[in-house]
């Protein structure tokens, strides 16, 4: 039998085997069903989300000064490395363990979780696949915080708070919303994590930036904000394109199954990002009289964050509106924090992830459609204020949790080991002070601010 003829007869059987669920795997309960196609989809999209770590690294490095580039890269490397172990040991069990609706109280270590996760019925994927997919989201929440606190945070302090976020702070919010907790029972909807991931990172970054204080030279004697330009806009732009690409794993992958609906989610995700870039550009153009590239780049990210919660529940036109509003909100929030509230956020992480995460979550209650999988229609589809009210409760409660937990965490670190580097180390740059090297050897320029 020739190779072509063999392939002709074998291909349907191979395809059927790939699509057919029913293989017991790993630590799943004996009666669990596993789909090979769903598993492949989940693992590949998780890999895309993991690659977003590179995007965050480039954005944060480009938007900050050259003397701190190695430090930023180390933080993005280590929050994923530390988070992988800590979330495996503690966080995943807290997030999805059986227990009361406030905290997931059972389950430590993934290998011991056969009994703990017997009720974890979502997705026809092995337990390891579920862990891996949830891990990359946890790492995203942790890495957002580093951007808001860039340029003056001790590296060892960063390792400690990144571990705490991965072990406790993020998983508790995840349990409320994704793990059968009280917000999910209330009907709160956040498809891919505008609040679960992005607002958690953004609000913790806000608290951290306040506890740390501004970078040296950011505010003059008159308390007016001074621009501290990032050293490489090309790196920042590369990071945004990587993040945009990775978001096609973030949102469509959250179906946890290879289903036709991923195509529509990919379209709403892309439209939200594109509209966010346009909204950011137009808002900056009106305010600054120039189409500012940094604001436009952050506008694209703001659109992505905004569409993350409603991506599966809204029509394409609504995705455009959500993105446009997110892009404009991002610019306005940056100016509010920088000029009025005097919060020094070097990369705009609070505005992009905190503010626009809240907006995207509320947008579910405005534009969501019951026909697309949400429990109730949003306000603009005749559903009244019920879903919008539930979404608002979720936004406020997660904000409150992050503020309380963040204050406790950052002040504990501050008093126990110190949170901020010395003035001399900050001025010279943390690449030399913390890591003993330079990102651009022979090209370093030191300044007194």
C-alpha positions as CSV (number, residue, x, y, z in Angstrom):
1,X,0.0,0.0,0.0
2,X,1.5,3.4,-1.1
3,X,2.1,6.1,1.4
4,X,-0.6,8.4,-0.1
5,X,-3.2,5.5,0.1
6,X,-2.2,4.7,3.6
7,X,-2.6,8.3,4.7
8,X,-6.0,8.4,3.0
9,X,-7.3,5.6,5.1
10,X,-5.4,6.4,8.3
11,X,-6.2,10.1,8.5
12,X,-9.9,9.8,9.5
13,X,-9.0,7.3,12.3
14,X,-6.2,9.6,13.6
15,X,-8.5,12.6,13.6
16,X,-11.2,10.7,15.4
17,X,-8.7,9.6,18.1
18,X,-7.6,13.1,18.6
19,X,-11.1,14.5,19.0
20,X,-12.5,11.7,21.1
21,X,-12.6,12.3,24.9
22,X,-12.3,9.4,27.4
23,X,-8.7,8.9,28.5
24,X,-8.0,8.9,32.2
25,X,-4.9,10.9,32.9
26,X,-2.6,12.1,35.7
27,X,-4.3,12.9,39.0
28,X,-7.7,13.3,37.6
29,X,-10.6,11.3,39.2
30,X,-11.1,7.8,37.7
31,X,-14.3,8.9,35.9
32,X,-12.8,12.1,34.4
33,X,-12.9,12.5,30.6
34,X,-9.9,13.9,28.7
35,X,-10.0,15.3,25.2
36,X,-6.7,15.3,23.3
37,X,-7.7,18.2,21.1
38,X,-8.8,20.3,24.1
39,X,-5.6,19.5,26.0
40,X,-3.5,20.5,23.0
41,X,-5.5,23.7,22.7
42,X,-5.1,24.6,26.3
43,X,-1.4,23.9,26.5
44,X,-0.6,25.8,23.3
45,X,-2.6,28.8,24.4
46,X,-0.9,28.7,27.8
47,X,2.4,28.8,26.0
48,X,1.2,32.0,24.2
49,X,0.3,33.5,27.6
50,X,3.7,32.5,29.0
51,X,5.4,34.3,26.1
52,X,3.6,37.4,27.3
53,X,6.3,37.5,30.0
54,X,8.7,38.5,27.3
55,X,6.2,41.3,26.2
56,X,6.0,42.6,29.7
57,X,9.8,42.5,30.1
58,X,10.2,44.6,26.9
59,X,7.5,47.1,27.7
60,X,8.8,47.7,31.2
61,X,12.4,47.8,30.1
62,X,11.7,50.2,27.3
63,X,9.6,52.6,29.4
64,X,12.2,52.8,32.1
65,X,15.8,54.0,32.2
66,X,18.8,52.1,30.8
67,X,20.5,51.9,34.2
68,X,17.7,49.6,35.4
69,X,17.2,47.3,32.4
70,X,18.9,44.2,33.9
71,X,16.9,44.6,37.0
72,X,13.6,44.7,35.1
73,X,14.5,41.6,33.1
74,X,15.5,39.7,36.2
75,X,12.2,40.5,37.9
76,X,10.2,39.3,34.9
77,X,12.3,36.1,34.8
78,X,12.0,35.4,38.5
79,X,8.4,36.2,39.0
80,X,7.5,33.4,36.6
81,X,10.2,31.1,38.0
82,X,9.2,31.7,41.7
83,X,5.5,31.8,40.8
84,X,5.6,28.4,39.0
85,X,6.9,26.7,42.2
86,X,4.8,28.7,44.7
87,X,1.5,28.4,42.6
88,X,2.2,24.6,42.3
89,X,2.8,24.2,46.0
90,X,0.1,26.5,47.4
91,X,-1.7,28.9,45.1
92,X,-3.5,26.4,42.9
93,X,-4.9,24.6,45.9
94,X,-6.1,27.8,47.4
95,X,-7.7,28.9,44.2
96,X,-9.5,25.7,43.3
97,X,-9.5,23.7,46.6
98,X,-12.7,22.5,48.1
99,X,-13.8,24.6,51.1
100,X,-15.9,27.6,52.0
101,X,-16.8,30.1,49.4
102,X,-14.4,32.8,50.9
103,X,-11.2,30.8,50.8
104,X,-10.2,27.6,49.1
105,X,-8.9,25.8,52.2
106,X,-7.8,22.4,51.0
107,X,-5.1,21.4,48.7
108,X,-1.3,21.8,48.8
109,X,1.1,20.5,46.2
110,X,-0.3,19.5,42.8
111,X,0.9,15.9,43.1
112,X,-1.2,15.4,46.3
113,X,-4.4,16.8,44.8
114,X,-6.2,13.7,43.5
115,X,-8.8,14.0,46.3
116,X,-8.6,17.7,46.7
117,X,-9.8,18.4,43.1
118,X,-12.3,15.6,42.6
119,X,-15.0,18.3,42.0
120,X,-12.8,20.2,39.5
121,X,-14.9,19.1,36.6
122,X,-14.4,22.1,34.2
123,X,-12.6,21.3,31.0
124,X,-11.8,17.9,29.5
125,X,-8.1,18.4,30.2
126,X,-5.8,16.7,32.6
127,X,-5.1,18.3,36.0
128,X,-1.6,19.2,34.9
129,X,-3.0,21.1,31.9
130,X,-5.4,23.0,34.2
131,X,-2.6,23.9,36.5
132,X,-0.3,25.1,33.7
133,X,-3.0,27.3,32.1
134,X,-3.9,28.9,35.5
135,X,-0.2,29.3,36.3
136,X,0.5,31.6,33.4
137,X,-2.4,33.9,34.4
138,X,-1.1,34.0,38.0
139,X,2.4,35.0,36.7
140,X,0.8,37.8,34.6
141,X,-0.8,39.3,37.7
142,X,2.5,39.2,39.6
143,X,4.5,40.8,36.8
144,X,2.2,43.7,36.4
145,X,3.2,44.9,39.9
146,X,6.8,45.2,38.9
147,X,6.1,47.9,36.3
148,X,4.4,50.2,38.8
149,X,7.2,49.8,41.3
150,X,10.1,50.0,38.8
151,X,13.3,51.9,39.4
152,X,13.5,51.9,43.2
153,X,12.4,48.5,44.6
154,X,14.9,46.0,46.2
155,X,15.3,42.9,44.2
156,X,14.9,40.6,47.3
157,X,11.8,42.5,48.3
158,X,10.4,41.9,44.9
159,X,11.0,38.1,45.2
160,X,9.2,38.0,48.5
161,X,6.1,40.0,47.4
162,X,5.9,38.1,44.1
163,X,5.8,34.8,46.0
164,X,3.1,36.2,48.4
165,X,1.0,37.3,45.4
166,X,1.3,33.9,43.7
167,X,0.6,32.0,46.9
168,X,-2.2,33.9,48.6
169,X,-3.4,37.3,47.2
170,X,-4.1,36.3,43.6
171,X,-5.5,32.8,44.4
172,X,-8.0,34.1,46.9
173,X,-9.5,36.5,44.2
174,X,-9.3,33.6,41.7
175,X,-11.2,31.4,44.2
176,X,-13.9,34.0,44.6
177,X,-14.5,34.3,40.8
178,X,-13.2,31.1,39.2
179,X,-13.0,28.5,41.9
180,X,-16.6,28.4,43.1
181,X,-16.4,31.3,45.5
182,X,-19.0,33.8,46.6
183,X,-18.6,36.1,43.5
184,X,-19.1,33.3,41.1
185,X,-22.2,32.2,43.1
186,X,-23.5,35.8,42.8
187,X,-23.3,35.6,39.0
188,X,-20.2,37.8,38.5
189,X,-18.8,37.3,35.0
190,X,-15.1,37.8,34.0
191,X,-14.4,35.5,31.1
192,X,-10.6,35.8,30.9
193,X,-9.5,38.0,33.8
194,X,-10.0,41.8,33.5
195,X,-10.5,41.8,37.2
196,X,-9.1,38.4,38.3
197,X,-5.7,39.0,36.7
198,X,-5.3,42.6,35.5
199,X,-7.0,44.6,38.2
200,X,-5.4,42.5,40.9
201,X,-2.0,43.4,39.4
202,X,-2.9,47.0,38.9
203,X,-4.3,47.6,42.3
204,X,-1.4,45.9,44.0
205,X,0.9,48.0,41.9
206,X,-0.9,51.2,43.0
207,X,-0.5,50.3,46.7
208,X,3.1,49.4,46.2
209,X,3.9,52.6,44.3
210,X,2.3,54.6,47.2
211,X,4.2,52.8,49.9
212,X,7.5,53.1,48.0
213,X,7.1,56.8,47.1
214,X,8.2,58.4,43.8
215,X,11.5,58.0,42.1
216,X,14.2,60.6,42.9
217,X,13.6,63.6,40.6
218,X,10.1,62.7,39.6
219,X,8.6,65.7,41.4
220,X,10.3,69.0,41.8
221,X,10.2,71.4,44.8
222,X,7.0,72.8,43.4
223,X,5.5,69.3,43.4
224,X,5.0,69.4,39.7
225,X,5.5,66.2,37.8
226,X,8.7,65.9,35.7
227,X,8.9,63.5,32.7
228,X,11.4,60.7,33.1
229,X,11.5,59.3,29.6
230,X,12.0,55.6,29.0
231,X,15.3,54.7,27.3
232,X,13.9,52.6,24.4
233,X,10.6,53.2,22.7
234,X,11.4,50.5,20.1
235,X,11.7,47.9,22.9
236,X,8.4,49.1,24.4
237,X,6.7,48.8,21.0
238,X,8.1,45.3,20.5
239,X,6.7,44.4,23.9
240,X,3.3,45.7,23.0
241,X,3.2,43.6,19.8
242,X,4.3,40.5,21.7
243,X,1.5,41.1,24.3
244,X,-1.1,41.7,21.6
245,X,0.0,38.4,20.0
246,X,0.0,36.5,23.3
247,X,-3.5,37.8,24.1
248,X,-4.8,35.5,21.4
249,X,-3.9,32.8,23.9
250,X,-5.1,34.7,26.9
251,X,-8.7,35.3,25.8
252,X,-9.5,32.5,23.2
253,X,-7.6,30.0,25.4
254,X,-10.0,30.7,28.3
255,X,-12.6,28.6,26.6
256,X,-10.5,25.7,27.9
257,X,-11.6,23.8,24.8
258,X,-11.0,23.7,21.1
259,X,-14.5,25.0,20.1
260,X,-15.7,27.2,17.2
261,X,-16.4,30.1,19.6
262,X,-12.6,30.8,19.8
263,X,-12.8,32.6,16.4
264,X,-15.3,35.1,17.6
265,X,-13.4,35.7,20.8
266,X,-10.2,36.3,18.8
267,X,-12.1,38.9,16.7
268,X,-13.5,40.8,19.7
269,X,-10.0,40.7,21.3
270,X,-8.3,42.1,18.2
271,X,-11.0,44.8,17.7
272,X,-10.7,45.8,21.4
273,X,-6.9,46.2,21.1
274,X,-7.1,48.2,17.8
275,X,-9.8,50.5,19.1
276,X,-7.8,51.0,22.3
277,X,-4.8,52.1,20.3
278,X,-7.0,54.5,18.3
279,X,-8.7,55.8,21.5
280,X,-5.3,56.4,23.2
281,X,-3.8,58.1,20.2
282,X,-6.8,60.4,19.7
283,X,-7.0,61.4,23.4
284,X,-3.3,62.1,23.6
285,X,-3.5,64.0,20.3
286,X,-6.2,66.3,21.7
287,X,-4.5,66.8,25.0
288,X,-0.8,67.1,23.9
289,X,-1.4,68.3,20.3
290,X,0.8,65.4,19.1
291,X,0.0,61.6,18.6
292,X,2.1,60.4,21.4
293,X,3.6,56.9,20.8
294,X,3.8,55.9,24.4
295,X,0.2,56.7,25.1
296,X,-0.9,55.0,21.9
297,X,1.1,51.8,22.9
298,X,-0.5,51.8,26.3
299,X,-3.9,52.5,24.6
300,X,-3.6,49.2,22.8
301,X,-2.8,47.4,26.0
302,X,-5.7,49.2,27.7
303,X,-8.1,48.0,25.0
304,X,-6.8,44.4,25.4
305,X,-7.3,44.6,29.2
306,X,-10.8,46.1,28.7
307,X,-12.0,43.5,26.3
308,X,-10.6,40.6,28.4
309,X,-13.6,40.2,30.7
310,X,-16.4,40.6,28.1
311,X,-14.6,39.1,25.0
312,X,-16.9,36.0,24.9
313,X,-20.1,37.9,25.8
314,X,-20.3,40.9,23.5
315,X,-20.8,41.7,19.8
316,X,-18.0,43.0,17.6
317,X,-19.4,46.6,17.6
318,X,-19.4,46.6,21.4
319,X,-15.7,45.4,21.5
320,X,-14.8,48.5,19.5
321,X,-16.7,50.8,21.9
322,X,-15.1,49.1,24.9
323,X,-11.6,49.5,23.4
324,X,-12.1,53.1,22.4
325,X,-13.2,54.0,26.0
326,X,-10.4,52.0,27.5
327,X,-7.8,53.8,25.4
328,X,-9.1,57.2,26.4
329,X,-9.5,56.2,30.0
330,X,-5.9,55.0,30.1
331,X,-4.5,58.4,29.0
332,X,-6.7,60.3,31.5
333,X,-5.8,57.9,34.3
334,X,-2.1,58.4,33.7
335,X,-2.5,62.1,33.9
336,X,-4.6,61.9,37.1
337,X,-2.1,59.6,38.9
338,X,0.9,61.5,37.7
339,X,-0.1,65.1,38.0
340,X,-2.9,65.2,40.6
341,X,-2.5,62.2,42.9
342,X,1.3,62.3,42.7
343,X,1.6,58.5,42.3
344,X,4.8,57.6,40.3
345,X,4.0,54.7,38.0
346,X,6.8,54.5,35.4
347,X,5.0,52.4,32.9
348,X,1.4,53.2,33.4
349,X,0.6,49.8,34.9
350,X,-2.1,51.1,37.3
351,X,-3.9,52.9,34.5
352,X,-3.7,50.1,31.9
353,X,-4.4,47.2,34.2
354,X,-6.2,48.5,37.2
355,X,-8.5,51.2,35.8
356,X,-9.1,49.6,32.4
357,X,-9.6,46.2,34.1
358,X,-12.4,47.7,36.2
359,X,-13.9,49.3,33.0
360,X,-13.8,46.0,31.1
361,X,-15.5,44.2,34.0
362,X,-18.3,46.8,34.2
363,X,-18.7,46.7,30.5
364,X,-20.0,43.1,30.8
365,X,-22.9,44.5,32.7
366,X,-23.5,47.1,29.9
367,X,-22.9,45.1,26.7
368,X,-23.2,41.4,27.7
369,X,-25.7,39.2,25.9
370,X,-27.4,36.2,27.4
371,X,-27.4,34.6,24.0
372,X,-23.6,34.6,24.1
373,X,-23.3,32.7,27.4
374,X,-23.7,35.2,30.2
375,X,-26.4,34.6,32.9
376,X,-28.3,37.9,32.2
377,X,-28.4,40.5,29.5
378,X,-26.6,43.7,30.1
379,X,-28.1,47.1,30.5
380,X,-28.0,48.0,26.8
381,X,-29.8,44.8,25.9
382,X,-32.7,45.2,28.2
383,X,-31.4,43.4,31.2
384,X,-31.6,46.3,33.6
385,X,-29.0,47.1,36.3
386,X,-28.8,43.6,37.8
387,X,-25.7,42.3,36.0
388,X,-24.0,45.7,36.2
389,X,-24.6,45.8,39.9
390,X,-23.0,42.4,40.4
391,X,-20.1,43.5,38.3
392,X,-19.7,46.6,40.4
393,X,-19.7,44.5,43.6
394,X,-16.9,42.4,42.2
395,X,-14.8,45.4,41.2
396,X,-15.2,47.1,44.5
397,X,-14.6,44.0,46.6
398,X,-11.4,43.0,44.7
399,X,-10.1,46.6,44.9
400,X,-10.7,46.5,48.7
401,X,-9.0,43.1,49.1
402,X,-6.0,44.2,47.1
403,X,-5.6,47.5,49.0
404,X,-5.8,45.7,52.4
405,X,-3.7,42.8,51.5
406,X,-1.2,45.0,49.6
407,X,-0.8,47.4,52.5
408,X,-0.2,44.5,54.9
409,X,2.3,42.9,52.6
410,X,4.3,45.9,51.5
411,X,4.6,47.4,55.0
412,X,5.6,44.1,56.4
413,X,8.4,43.8,53.9
414,X,9.3,47.5,54.4
415,X,9.8,47.0,58.2
416,X,11.3,43.5,58.0
417,X,13.9,43.9,55.2
418,X,13.3,47.2,53.5
419,X,11.4,47.8,50.3
420,X,13.4,50.5,48.6
421,X,17.0,50.7,47.6
422,X,19.3,53.4,48.9
423,X,19.5,56.8,47.3
424,X,23.0,56.1,46.0
425,X,21.9,52.8,44.5
426,X,18.9,54.4,42.8
427,X,20.9,57.2,41.3
428,X,23.6,54.9,40.0
429,X,21.1,52.3,38.8
430,X,20.0,49.0,40.1
431,X,21.8,47.1,37.4
432,X,25.1,47.8,39.0
433,X,23.9,48.0,42.6
434,X,21.7,44.9,42.6
435,X,23.2,42.7,39.9
436,X,26.8,43.9,39.4
437,X,26.5,44.5,35.7
438,X,25.2,46.8,33.0
439,X,22.6,46.1,30.3
440,X,24.6,48.2,27.7
441,X,28.2,47.8,28.7
442,X,30.3,50.8,27.8
443,X,27.3,53.0,27.0
444,X,26.0,53.6,30.5
445,X,25.3,57.3,31.4
446,X,24.8,58.0,35.1
447,X,22.8,61.0,36.2
448,X,22.0,62.8,39.5
449,X,18.3,62.3,39.1
